[in-house]
Amino acid sequence: MFHVKHRAVLAFGVGFVLIALLTGCGGVSSPEGWAAPVDAGDGIVIVSDKRGELSALRVTDAGASVLWTFPGDGDDRNYRAFYATPIVDRSGAKPRLLVASYSGHIVSVDLETGQPTAGWPREVSVGGHIVATPVLVDDTLYVANAHGEVKPVDVVNGVVGQQIARADDRIWGEPVFDGGVLYVGSLDGTVRAVGADGSLRWRDDVGGAVAGDLAVEGDSLYVGTLERRLLALDATTGAERWRFSSDGWFWAKPLVTEDTVYAATVLGSVYAINRATGQEIWRAEPGSGEMRATPALAGGALVVADRDGRVFGLNPSDGSVLWQQEQSGQEFYASPLVQQSALLYLSHDGTLVRVRPQDQGAISVVYERG
Amino acid sequence: MPIGAAWDTLLVTPLVNLLIALSAIAFGSFGLAILLLTLIIRAVTFPLTLRTLKAMKAMQQLQPKLQDVQKRYSDPRRRSEETMKLYREHGVNPLGCLGPMVIQMPVFFALYGVIRITLGNTPESVLELSSRLYSVGFIQNAVPVSTSFLWMDLGEQGGFFLVALVFASMWLQQRISTSRSQAAPGTQQAQMNVMMQWMFPAMFSWVVITVPAGLGVYWAASTIIGLVLHWVFVGPGDFTWGSLIPQRFRPEGRPRPALAVSGAGRAPTNRPGAEGATEAGDDDADRGSQRQDGGRGGRPSPGATGAQSRPGRRRRHQRR
């Protein structure tokens, strides 16, 4: 009797604690988004936050004021999160934002009011989570989703066309369009070059998952992989020109200049690589936080930001640290918005900070999400 | 080192890396990696499990004496003292059966975090994973892992079949480990056994519904291994597969099968009337024995059905 009582009490106790802990924690991790801030002109910057909302900010030297928020009050639509950077479209009568949400929807938002654009569907579904920033080419928005599909969306009427490419795994990196060809990387470890009509030009197995944005410059395509390699491919044929091995995953989009490729890894290393040969020029480890934000050249410095809330200015010629700043408590995943004299970084919790490279990286908060 | 950091460094992070490494070995299948991990954990804890199973077997063999004590002493305190004395004399630890479960619990909790970290579908969770991986090319290059296994997405919540598998395996484990004949009929122990047999699997099934399926796969695999070990080293007790068939579907006048023989070589048959009881009678053993305890007449004779014993109860209700 004694032992059964104790056993039962302990078993039920363990069970209830288990239920409380596990169900309390939620089943699966939830998306939070890391869309980069967007310059919408006239001093307006579009930012996103963890709650799945977009805000239009009027940014001045003194700070920022909110012009509108989407979805607005009374709009109960839930877009979950925004990883894809919104696209400003000025081709129509009224400027608008084309927004791709993690929920798998494309929404056209009036840039002046923050309301859905009249004459467009309220929202258009592409059938899968969207992480990659879509590509706008003329009247077509190419949208990649988590099913590995790339679908064209007619931005005039919001009609979704048949898929033009299909990968075996998620597409998280922004495709690039160049010379009539769309280049798409996938977590299945492949890169595809697809014509606008869906014809496959070439397909290349790059060995590791491609999670970051692709970069194209000249006739080369630059691809970072989670197999810790950065590759330069011939954009016409897909042939490998060189591959560079590092210590960590390449997730941040590489910055390609005339003769150098700058790339950061999630282990916090920054590399300068000879664009022609793929040889390492220098390597720097300014901090220890993961780097997902694209490096930027501004004010004579190569600026990189990490997940620990630190921003570094590196000497582009040798990688030495020129300055460093910290915004404690913030995590920088989103790529910066490069302005004339400053960089705007949006932290993971929705705080917009301004970094002035010419002023030793002086950092200041522009806007804090309440 | 704070507890949280120690928990992460000593349990969660090694398990993350072990699972990723196993998935690389298992052709990129995270489901197979979880099954391999289950085997490894079971192999590591096998000496403890074996000791526990031996303790359970000893408990089964001690049952006649325990029931004798319960019959002999009406004072609960005295009865408890004598029971404990009996345990001491025979070197049996009544809580010894909980060993493997207690050992597995931290792993289970850690695995919950591990699966959330490893199988997360969101970009943040994959980025988070990068900070957990050891700087070993073999492990680093194996990410992201495939989340699909059989019919399941291991990162999503468990579906019906997985829940049914967890429930069935846990029910069976409870059934054979709390053999009905161990408990004196009608006692609190017997009631507790029945309650645990249903409540415990139900609770875990609920947990499996709410957590990623990968965790359910681990728990189901671990339970099935435990079940097999129990069957091999202790035996099924008085459980027979035939007893799973509802009574009304069983052929009438079917010859009484002998009770399943335990690993000890003898089924515990100390229960009054248990010797040669039919499966039908066995099914109703607890209900029948409650009537016996309540002083409402003897146990139904062998072969008597529940329906035959009901009129008496109905009469009592009428009297009230």
Chai-1 contact restraints between the chains, C-beta under 6 A:
chainA,res_idxA,chainB,res_idxB,connection_type,confidence,min_distance_angstrom,max_distance_angstrom,comment,restraint_id
A,M1,B,Q189,contact,1.0,0.0,6.0,A-B,restraint_1
A,F2,B,S80,contact,1.0,0.0,6.0,A-B,restraint_2
A,F2,B,T83,contact,1.0,0.0,6.0,A-B,restraint_3
A,H3,B,P94,contact,1.0,0.0,6.0,A-B,restraint_4
A,V4,B,Q189,contact,1.0,0.0,6.0,A-B,restraint_5
A,V4,B,M192,contact,1.0,0.0,6.0,A-B,restraint_6
A,A8,B,M192,contact,1.0,0.0,6.0,A-B,restraint_7
A,A8,B,M196,contact,1.0,0.0,6.0,A-B,restraint_8
A,A11,B,F200,contact,1.0,0.0,6.0,A-B,restraint_9
A,G15,B,M203,contact,1.0,0.0,6.0,A-B,restraint_10
A,L18,B,V207,contact,1.0,0.0,6.0,A-B,restraint_11
A,I19,B,V207,contact,1.0,0.0,6.0,A-B,restraint_12
A,L22,B,V207,contact,1.0,0.0,6.0,A-B,restraint_13
A,L22,B,V211,contact,1.0,0.0,6.0,A-B,restraint_14
A,T23,B,T210,contact,1.0,0.0,6.0,A-B,restraint_15
A,G27,B,Q157,contact,1.0,0.0,6.0,A-B,restraint_16
A,G27,B,T210,contact,1.0,0.0,6.0,A-B,restraint_17
A,G27,B,V211,contact,1.0,0.0,6.0,A-B,restraint_18
A,V28,B,P212,contact,1.0,0.0,6.0,A-B,restraint_19
A,S29,B,R116,contact,1.0,0.0,6.0,A-B,restraint_20
A,S29,B,G120,contact,1.0,0.0,6.0,A-B,restraint_21
A,S29,B,T122,contact,1.0,0.0,6.0,A-B,restraint_22
A,S29,B,S125,contact,1.0,0.0,6.0,A-B,restraint_23
A,P31,B,T122,contact,1.0,0.0,6.0,A-B,restraint_24
A,E32,B,E124,contact,1.0,0.0,6.0,A-B,restraint_25
A,V131,B,P123,contact,1.0,0.0,6.0,A-B,restraint_26
A,W172,B,P123,contact,1.0,0.0,6.0,A-B,restraint_27
A,L187,B,P144,contact,1.0,0.0,6.0,A-B,restraint_28
A,A209,B,P144,contact,1.0,0.0,6.0,A-B,restraint_29
A,L226,B,V143,contact,1.0,0.0,6.0,A-B,restraint_30
A,E227,B,N141,contact,1.0,0.0,6.0,A-B,restraint_31
A,W249,B,S130,contact,1.0,0.0,6.0,A-B,restraint_32
A,V266,B,S130,contact,1.0,0.0,6.0,A-B,restraint_33
